Amino acid sequence: MDDKLFEFIADLTTSALKRDHPIFEVFREQWNVARKYLRQGKLEFTGVGFYYYYLIPEPVRRLSIRSWTLGDIGGYVNGDYVYCRLHIGEGMLEAIDGCVLDEWPQVIHEYIVNPPSWSTEEIEPLIQSLIRKNPALGFELEQLQRGQKPN
């Protein structure tokens, strides 16, 4: 297995979660656990990209988010742009995927991870939409902002 692919996945995840909103604090905590099990997560290739499913075998905080996908992350692998998405499922980091326009490379020689393209101001309406769908999330975020752990 290509070590650089796991490095790319790790750097993509870290970048995707480097946002100034309390919701991402919980996902960063989950990532700190998942990172320890990076090579044990499930990796699938599609021909033009990959799906990586996080393994989080330790107890972690969850949020009341049934399903959410962030599609503002990406980068370059061997000079080709990689469009990526981070998937949240049942309040947990679930998967990250990436694809190129052509065939996924057999070996990654170099990669660049771009910072997320959405600002905190652009993410906020998406989070408010999640809260409207599930008011429990609003309560959990209030607890986080007060420095309390959601139940």
Sequence and secondary structure as in RCSB ss.txt:
>XXXX:A:sequence
MDDKLFEFIADLTTSALKRDHPIFEVFREQWNVARKYLRQGKLEFTGVGFYYYYLIPEPVRRLSIRSWTLGDIGG
YVNGDYVYCRLHIGEGMLEAIDGCVLDEWPQVIHEYIVNPPSWSTEEIEPLIQSLIRKNPALGFELEQLQRGQKP
N
>XXXX:A:secstr
  HHHHHHHHHHHHHHT  SSHHHHHHHHHHHHHGGGGGGSEEEE SSEEEEE    S     S SEEEEEEEEE
EETTEEEEEEEEEETTEEEEEEEE SS   SS   EEEE  SS HHHHHHHHHHHHHH HHHHHHHHHHHTT   
 
